[in-house]
């Protein structure tokens, strides 16, 4: 499958997830090791959250990534199995 086609599929999944979850944050689609598409919410780790759709505190971020610190970026896997 061409890279262009794969990127188009990922973009379509992000659009669908944004509509379905009514999410205004930054979303990305990635293929896992088995070839399934996963949707992740990307958040910046900051000491003081000004935009909860795009930012997260270090205390919350370590729940998803133990190495998260202020200034880093984390990806939170969205549960796409639920309606």
SEVO-511733 format. One record per residue: residue number from 0; residue in three letters; chain; x, y negated, z negated of N, C-alpha, C in turn. Coordinates in nm, 2 decimals. Example, Ala and Ser with C-alpha at 12.3 -4.5 7.8 and 13.67 -1.06 7.14 Angstrom:
2
<site nr="0" rest="Ala" kette="A" n_px="1.32" n_py="0.57" n_pz="-0.78" ca_px="1.23" ca_py="0.45" ca_pz="-0.78" c_px="1.32" c_py="0.33" c_pz="-0.78"/>
<site nr="1" rest="Ser" kette="A" n_px="1.28" n_py="0.22" n_pz="-0.71" ca_px="1.37" ca_py="0.11" ca_pz="-0.71" c_px="1.29" c_py="0.00" c_pz="-0.79"/>
***
This chain:
83
<site nr="0" rest="Unk" kette="A" n_px="0.09" n_py="0.12" n_pz="0.00" ca_px="0.00" ca_py="0.00" ca_pz="0.00" c_px="0.09" c_py="-0.12" c_pz="0.00"/>
<site nr="1" rest="Unk" kette="A" n_px="0.06" n_py="-0.22" n_pz="0.08" ca_px="0.14" ca_py="-0.34" ca_pz="0.09" c_px="0.13" c_py="-0.43" c_pz="-0.04"/>
<site nr="2" rest="Unk" kette="A" n_px="0.24" n_py="-0.50" n_pz="-0.06" ca_px="0.25" ca_py="-0.59" ca_pz="-0.17" c_px="0.13" c_py="-0.70" c_pz="-0.17"/>
<site nr="3" rest="Unk" kette="A" n_px="0.11" n_py="-0.75" n_pz="-0.05" ca_px="0.00" ca_py="-0.84" ca_pz="-0.03" c_px="-0.14" c_py="-0.78" c_pz="-0.07"/>
<site nr="4" rest="Unk" kette="A" n_px="-0.16" n_py="-0.66" n_pz="-0.03" ca_px="-0.29" ca_py="-0.60" ca_pz="-0.07" c_px="-0.30" c_py="-0.57" c_pz="-0.22"/>
<site nr="5" rest="Unk" kette="A" n_px="-0.19" n_py="-0.53" n_pz="-0.28" ca_px="-0.18" ca_py="-0.51" ca_pz="-0.43" c_px="-0.21" c_py="-0.64" c_pz="-0.50"/>
<site nr="6" rest="Unk" kette="A" n_px="-0.14" n_py="-0.75" n_pz="-0.45" ca_px="-0.17" ca_py="-0.88" ca_pz="-0.52" c_px="-0.31" c_py="-0.92" c_pz="-0.50"/>
<site nr="7" rest="Unk" kette="A" n_px="-0.37" n_py="-0.90" n_pz="-0.39" ca_px="-0.51" ca_py="-0.93" ca_pz="-0.37" c_px="-0.60" c_py="-0.86" c_pz="-0.46"/>
<site nr="8" rest="Unk" kette="A" n_px="-0.57" n_py="-0.73" n_pz="-0.48" ca_px="-0.65" ca_py="-0.65" ca_pz="-0.58" c_px="-0.64" c_py="-0.70" c_pz="-0.72"/>
<site nr="9" rest="Unk" kette="A" n_px="-0.52" n_py="-0.73" n_pz="-0.76" ca_px="-0.49" ca_py="-0.79" ca_pz="-0.89" c_px="-0.56" c_py="-0.92" c_pz="-0.91"/>
<site nr="10" rest="Unk" kette="A" n_px="-0.56" n_py="-1.01" n_pz="-0.81" ca_px="-0.63" ca_py="-1.14" ca_pz="-0.82" c_px="-0.78" c_py="-1.12" c_pz="-0.83"/>
<site nr="11" rest="Unk" kette="A" n_px="-0.83" n_py="-1.03" n_pz="-0.76" ca_px="-0.98" ca_py="-1.00" ca_pz="-0.76" c_px="-1.02" c_py="-0.95" c_pz="-0.90"/>
<site nr="12" rest="Unk" kette="A" n_px="-0.93" n_py="-0.87" n_pz="-0.96" ca_px="-0.96" ca_py="-0.81" ca_pz="-1.10" c_px="-0.96" c_py="-0.93" c_pz="-1.20"/>
<site nr="13" rest="Unk" kette="A" n_px="-0.86" n_py="-1.02" n_pz="-1.18" ca_px="-0.86" ca_py="-1.13" ca_pz="-1.28" c_px="-0.98" c_py="-1.22" c_pz="-1.26"/>
<site nr="14" rest="Unk" kette="A" n_px="-1.03" n_py="-1.25" n_pz="-1.14" ca_px="-1.15" ca_py="-1.32" ca_pz="-1.12" c_px="-1.27" c_py="-1.25" c_pz="-1.18"/>
<site nr="15" rest="Unk" kette="A" n_px="-1.28" n_py="-1.12" n_pz="-1.16" ca_px="-1.39" ca_py="-1.05" ca_pz="-1.22" c_px="-1.39" c_py="-1.05" c_pz="-1.37"/>
<site nr="16" rest="Unk" kette="A" n_px="-1.27" n_py="-1.03" n_pz="-1.43" ca_px="-1.26" ca_py="-1.03" ca_pz="-1.57" c_px="-1.29" c_py="-1.17" c_pz="-1.63"/>
<site nr="17" rest="Unk" kette="A" n_px="-1.24" n_py="-1.27" n_pz="-1.57" ca_px="-1.27" ca_py="-1.41" ca_pz="-1.61" c_px="-1.42" c_py="-1.43" c_pz="-1.62"/>
<site nr="18" rest="Unk" kette="A" n_px="-1.49" n_py="-1.39" n_pz="-1.51" ca_px="-1.64" ca_py="-1.41" ca_pz="-1.51" c_px="-1.71" c_py="-1.32" c_pz="-1.61"/>
<site nr="19" rest="Unk" kette="A" n_px="-1.67" n_py="-1.19" n_pz="-1.62" ca_px="-1.73" ca_py="-1.10" ca_pz="-1.71" c_px="-1.72" c_py="-1.14" c_pz="-1.86"/>
<site nr="20" rest="Unk" kette="A" n_px="-1.59" n_py="-1.17" n_pz="-1.89" ca_px="-1.57" ca_py="-1.21" ca_pz="-2.03" c_px="-1.58" c_py="-1.35" c_pz="-2.07"/>
<site nr="21" rest="Unk" kette="A" n_px="-1.61" n_py="-1.43" n_pz="-1.96" ca_px="-1.63" ca_py="-1.58" ca_pz="-1.98" c_px="-1.50" c_py="-1.63" c_pz="-2.05"/>
<site nr="22" rest="Unk" kette="A" n_px="-1.39" n_py="-1.60" n_pz="-2.00" ca_px="-1.26" ca_py="-1.63" ca_pz="-2.06" c_px="-1.20" c_py="-1.74" c_pz="-1.98"/>
<site nr="23" rest="Unk" kette="A" n_px="-1.16" n_py="-1.85" n_pz="-2.05" ca_px="-1.09" ca_py="-1.97" ca_pz="-1.99" c_px="-0.94" c_py="-1.96" c_pz="-2.01"/>
<site nr="24" rest="Unk" kette="A" n_px="-0.89" n_py="-1.86" n_pz="-2.07" ca_px="-0.75" ca_py="-1.85" ca_pz="-2.10" c_px="-0.67" c_py="-1.80" c_pz="-1.97"/>
<site nr="25" rest="Unk" kette="A" n_px="-0.54" n_py="-1.78" n_pz="-1.99" ca_px="-0.46" ca_py="-1.73" ca_pz="-1.88" c_px="-0.47" c_py="-1.58" c_pz="-1.87"/>
<site nr="26" rest="Unk" kette="A" n_px="-0.51" n_py="-1.52" n_pz="-1.76" ca_px="-0.52" ca_py="-1.38" ca_pz="-1.75" c_px="-0.43" c_py="-1.33" c_pz="-1.64"/>
<site nr="27" rest="Unk" kette="A" n_px="-0.38" n_py="-1.21" n_pz="-1.65" ca_px="-0.30" ca_py="-1.15" ca_pz="-1.55" c_px="-0.34" c_py="-1.01" c_pz="-1.54"/>
<site nr="28" rest="Unk" kette="A" n_px="-0.33" n_py="-0.95" n_pz="-1.42" ca_px="-0.35" ca_py="-0.81" ca_pz="-1.39" c_px="-0.22" c_py="-0.74" c_pz="-1.36"/>
<site nr="29" rest="Unk" kette="A" n_px="-0.20" n_py="-0.62" n_pz="-1.42" ca_px="-0.08" ca_py="-0.55" ca_pz="-1.40" c_px="-0.12" c_py="-0.40" c_pz="-1.38"/>
<site nr="30" rest="Unk" kette="A" n_px="-0.04" n_py="-0.33" n_pz="-1.31" ca_px="-0.05" ca_py="-0.19" ca_pz="-1.29" c_px="0.02" c_py="-0.12" c_pz="-1.40"/>
<site nr="31" rest="Unk" kette="A" n_px="-0.04" n_py="-0.02" n_pz="-1.47" ca_px="0.04" ca_py="0.06" ca_pz="-1.57" c_px="0.11" c_py="0.17" c_pz="-1.51"/>
<site nr="32" rest="Unk" kette="A" n_px="0.18" n_py="0.25" n_pz="-1.59" ca_px="0.26" ca_py="0.36" ca_pz="-1.53" c_px="0.18" c_py="0.46" c_pz="-1.45"/>
<site nr="33" rest="Unk" kette="A" n_px="0.05" n_py="0.47" n_pz="-1.48" ca_px="-0.04" ca_py="0.57" ca_pz="-1.41" c_px="-0.10" c_py="0.51" c_pz="-1.28"/>
<site nr="34" rest="Unk" kette="A" n_px="-0.08" n_py="0.38" n_pz="-1.26" ca_px="-0.14" ca_py="0.31" ca_pz="-1.14" c_px="-0.27" c_py="0.24" c_pz="-1.17"/>
<site nr="35" rest="Unk" kette="A" n_px="-0.32" n_py="0.25" n_pz="-1.30" ca_px="-0.44" ca_py="0.18" ca_pz="-1.33" c_px="-0.42" c_py="0.03" c_pz="-1.36"/>
<site nr="36" rest="Unk" kette="A" n_px="-0.51" n_py="-0.05" n_pz="-1.33" ca_px="-0.50" ca_py="-0.19" ca_pz="-1.35" c_px="-0.54" c_py="-0.23" c_pz="-1.49"/>
<site nr="37" rest="Unk" kette="A" n_px="-0.45" n_py="-0.30" n_pz="-1.55" ca_px="-0.48" ca_py="-0.35" ca_pz="-1.69" c_px="-0.49" c_py="-0.51" c_pz="-1.68"/>
<site nr="38" rest="Unk" kette="A" n_px="-0.58" n_py="-0.56" n_pz="-1.75" ca_px="-0.60" ca_py="-0.71" ca_pz="-1.76" c_px="-0.54" c_py="-0.75" c_pz="-1.90"/>
<site nr="39" rest="Unk" kette="A" n_px="-0.45" n_py="-0.85" n_pz="-1.89" ca_px="-0.39" ca_py="-0.90" ca_pz="-2.01" c_px="-0.42" c_py="-1.05" c_pz="-2.02"/>
<site nr="40" rest="Unk" kette="A" n_px="-0.44" n_py="-1.10" n_pz="-2.15" ca_px="-0.45" ca_py="-1.24" ca_pz="-2.17" c_px="-0.31" c_py="-1.29" c_pz="-2.22"/>
<site nr="41" rest="Unk" kette="A" n_px="-0.26" n_py="-1.39" n_pz="-2.15" ca_px="-0.13" ca_py="-1.45" ca_pz="-2.18" c_px="-0.14" c_py="-1.57" c_pz="-2.27"/>
<site nr="42" rest="Unk" kette="A" n_px="-0.07" n_py="-1.56" n_pz="-2.39" ca_px="-0.08" ca_py="-1.67" ca_pz="-2.48" c_px="0.06" c_py="-1.72" c_pz="-2.52"/>
<site nr="43" rest="Unk" kette="A" n_px="0.08" n_py="-1.85" n_pz="-2.54" ca_px="0.20" ca_py="-1.90" ca_pz="-2.59" c_px="0.20" c_py="-1.90" c_pz="-2.75"/>
<site nr="44" rest="Unk" kette="A" n_px="0.31" n_py="-1.86" n_pz="-2.81" ca_px="0.31" ca_py="-1.85" ca_pz="-2.95" c_px="0.36" c_py="-1.99" c_pz="-3.00"/>
<site nr="45" rest="Unk" kette="A" n_px="0.28" n_py="-2.06" n_pz="-3.08" ca_px="0.31" ca_py="-2.19" ca_pz="-3.13" c_px="0.28" c_py="-2.20" c_pz="-3.28"/>
<site nr="46" rest="Unk" kette="A" n_px="0.35" n_py="-2.29" n_pz="-3.35" ca_px="0.33" ca_py="-2.30" ca_pz="-3.49" c_px="0.19" c_py="-2.37" c_pz="-3.52"/>
<site nr="47" rest="Unk" kette="A" n_px="0.15" n_py="-2.46" n_pz="-3.43" ca_px="0.02" ca_py="-2.53" ca_pz="-3.45" c_px="-0.06" c_py="-2.52" c_pz="-3.32"/>
<site nr="48" rest="Unk" kette="A" n_px="-0.17" n_py="-2.44" n_pz="-3.33" ca_px="-0.25" ca_py="-2.42" ca_pz="-3.22" c_px="-0.34" c_py="-2.54" c_pz="-3.18"/>
<site nr="49" rest="Unk" kette="A" n_px="-0.33" n_py="-2.59" n_pz="-3.06" ca_px="-0.41" ca_py="-2.70" ca_pz="-3.01" c_px="-0.51" c_py="-2.65" c_pz="-2.91"/>
<site nr="50" rest="Unk" kette="A" n_px="-0.48" n_py="-2.54" n_pz="-2.84" ca_px="-0.57" ca_py="-2.48" ca_pz="-2.74" c_px="-0.58" c_py="-2.33" c_pz="-2.77"/>
<site nr="51" rest="Unk" kette="A" n_px="-0.68" n_py="-2.29" n_pz="-2.84" ca_px="-0.70" ca_py="-2.15" ca_pz="-2.88" c_px="-0.71" c_py="-2.05" c_pz="-2.76"/>
<site nr="52" rest="Unk" kette="A" n_px="-0.75" n_py="-2.10" n_pz="-2.64" ca_px="-0.76" ca_py="-2.02" ca_pz="-2.52" c_px="-0.62" c_py="-1.98" c_pz="-2.47"/>
<site nr="53" rest="Unk" kette="A" n_px="-0.52" n_py="-2.06" n_pz="-2.50" ca_px="-0.39" ca_py="-2.04" ca_pz="-2.44" c_px="-0.28" c_py="-2.03" c_pz="-2.54"/>
<site nr="54" rest="Unk" kette="A" n_px="-0.31" n_py="-2.05" n_pz="-2.67" ca_px="-0.21" ca_py="-2.05" ca_pz="-2.77" c_px="-0.25" c_py="-1.96" c_pz="-2.89"/>
<site nr="55" rest="Unk" kette="A" n_px="-0.15" n_py="-1.91" n_pz="-2.96" ca_px="-0.17" ca_py="-1.83" ca_pz="-3.08" c_px="-0.06" c_py="-1.85" c_pz="-3.18"/>
<site nr="56" rest="Unk" kette="A" n_px="-0.09" n_py="-1.84" n_pz="-3.31" ca_px="0.01" ca_py="-1.86" ca_pz="-3.41" c_px="0.10" c_py="-1.74" c_pz="-3.42"/>
<site nr="57" rest="Unk" kette="A" n_px="0.22" n_py="-1.75" n_pz="-3.48" ca_px="0.31" ca_py="-1.64" ca_pz="-3.50" c_px="0.25" c_py="-1.53" c_pz="-3.59"/>
<site nr="58" rest="Unk" kette="A" n_px="0.17" n_py="-1.57" n_pz="-3.69" ca_px="0.11" ca_py="-1.47" ca_pz="-3.78" c_px="0.01" c_py="-1.39" c_pz="-3.70"/>
<site nr="59" rest="Unk" kette="A" n_px="-0.07" n_py="-1.44" n_pz="-3.61" ca_px="-0.16" ca_py="-1.37" ca_pz="-3.53" c_px="-0.09" c_py="-1.29" c_pz="-3.42"/>
<site nr="60" rest="Unk" kette="A" n_px="0.01" n_py="-1.35" n_pz="-3.36" ca_px="0.08" ca_py="-1.29" ca_pz="-3.25" c_px="0.15" c_py="-1.16" c_pz="-3.29"/>
<site nr="61" rest="Unk" kette="A" n_px="0.21" n_py="-1.15" n_pz="-3.41" ca_px="0.28" ca_py="-1.03" ca_pz="-3.45" c_px="0.19" c_py="-0.91" c_pz="-3.45"/>
<site nr="62" rest="Unk" kette="A" n_px="0.06" n_py="-0.93" n_pz="-3.46" ca_px="-0.04" ca_py="-0.82" ca_pz="-3.46" c_px="-0.03" c_py="-0.75" c_pz="-3.32"/>
<site nr="63" rest="Unk" kette="A" n_px="0.00" n_py="-0.82" n_pz="-3.22" ca_px="0.01" ca_py="-0.77" ca_pz="-3.08" c_px="0.15" c_py="-0.73" c_pz="-3.04"/>
<site nr="64" rest="Unk" kette="A" n_px="0.25" n_py="-0.81" n_pz="-3.09" ca_px="0.39" ca_py="-0.79" ca_pz="-3.05" c_px="0.47" c_py="-0.83" c_pz="-3.17"/>
<site nr="65" rest="Unk" kette="A" n_px="0.53" n_py="-0.73" n_pz="-3.24" ca_px="0.61" ca_py="-0.75" ca_pz="-3.36" c_px="0.73" c_py="-0.84" c_pz="-3.34"/>
<site nr="66" rest="Unk" kette="A" n_px="0.77" n_py="-0.86" n_pz="-3.22" ca_px="0.89" ca_py="-0.95" ca_pz="-3.19" c_px="0.84" c_py="-1.09" c_pz="-3.16"/>
<site nr="67" rest="Unk" kette="A" n_px="0.72" n_py="-1.12" n_pz="-3.16" ca_px="0.67" ca_py="-1.25" ca_pz="-3.13" c_px="0.71" c_py="-1.36" c_pz="-3.23"/>
<site nr="68" rest="Unk" kette="A" n_px="0.76" n_py="-1.47" n_pz="-3.17" ca_px="0.80" ca_py="-1.59" ca_pz="-3.25" c_px="0.76" c_py="-1.71" c_pz="-3.18"/>
<site nr="69" rest="Unk" kette="A" n_px="0.75" n_py="-1.82" n_pz="-3.25" ca_px="0.72" ca_py="-1.95" ca_pz="-3.19" c_px="0.81" c_py="-1.98" c_pz="-3.07"/>
<site nr="70" rest="Unk" kette="A" n_px="0.75" n_py="-2.02" n_pz="-2.96" ca_px="0.82" ca_py="-2.04" ca_pz="-2.84" c_px="0.82" c_py="-1.93" c_pz="-2.74"/>
<site nr="71" rest="Unk" kette="A" n_px="0.77" n_py="-1.81" n_pz="-2.79" ca_px="0.76" ca_py="-1.70" ca_pz="-2.70" c_px="0.62" c_py="-1.69" c_pz="-2.63"/>
<site nr="72" rest="Unk" kette="A" n_px="0.61" n_py="-1.59" n_pz="-2.54" ca_px="0.48" ca_py="-1.57" ca_pz="-2.48" c_px="0.44" c_py="-1.42" c_pz="-2.50"/>
<site nr="73" rest="Unk" kette="A" n_px="0.32" n_py="-1.40" n_pz="-2.53" ca_px="0.27" ca_py="-1.26" ca_pz="-2.55" c_px="0.16" c_py="-1.23" c_pz="-2.45"/>
<site nr="74" rest="Unk" kette="A" n_px="0.14" n_py="-1.10" n_pz="-2.43" ca_px="0.03" ca_py="-1.05" ca_pz="-2.34" c_px="-0.05" c_py="-0.96" c_pz="-2.43"/>
<site nr="75" rest="Unk" kette="A" n_px="-0.18" n_py="-0.99" n_pz="-2.43" ca_px="-0.28" ca_py="-0.92" ca_pz="-2.51" c_px="-0.36" c_py="-0.84" c_pz="-2.42"/>
<site nr="76" rest="Unk" kette="A" n_px="-0.35" n_py="-0.70" n_pz="-2.43" ca_px="-0.43" ca_py="-0.62" ca_pz="-2.34" c_px="-0.58" c_py="-0.63" c_pz="-2.37"/>
<site nr="77" rest="Unk" kette="A" n_px="-0.66" n_py="-0.65" n_pz="-2.27" ca_px="-0.80" ca_py="-0.67" ca_pz="-2.29" c_px="-0.87" c_py="-0.53" c_pz="-2.28"/>
<site nr="78" rest="Unk" kette="A" n_px="-0.97" n_py="-0.50" n_pz="-2.36" ca_px="-1.04" ca_py="-0.38" ca_pz="-2.35" c_px="-1.14" c_py="-0.39" c_pz="-2.23"/>
<site nr="79" rest="Unk" kette="A" n_px="-1.11" n_py="-0.32" n_pz="-2.12" ca_px="-1.19" ca_py="-0.33" ca_pz="-2.01" c_px="-1.29" c_py="-0.21" c_pz="-2.00"/>
<site nr="80" rest="Unk" kette="A" n_px="-1.28" n_py="-0.12" n_pz="-2.10" ca_px="-1.37" ca_py="-0.01" ca_pz="-2.10" c_px="-1.51" c_py="-0.04" c_pz="-2.15"/>
<site nr="81" rest="Unk" kette="A" n_px="-1.53" n_py="-0.15" n_pz="-2.22" ca_px="-1.66" ca_py="-0.18" ca_pz="-2.28" c_px="-1.74" c_py="-0.27" c_pz="-2.18"/>
<site nr="82" rest="Unk" kette="A" n_px="-1.87" n_py="-0.26" n_pz="-2.19" ca_px="-1.96" ca_py="-0.34" ca_pz="-2.10" c_px="-1.95" c_py="-0.48" c_pz="-2.13"/>
***
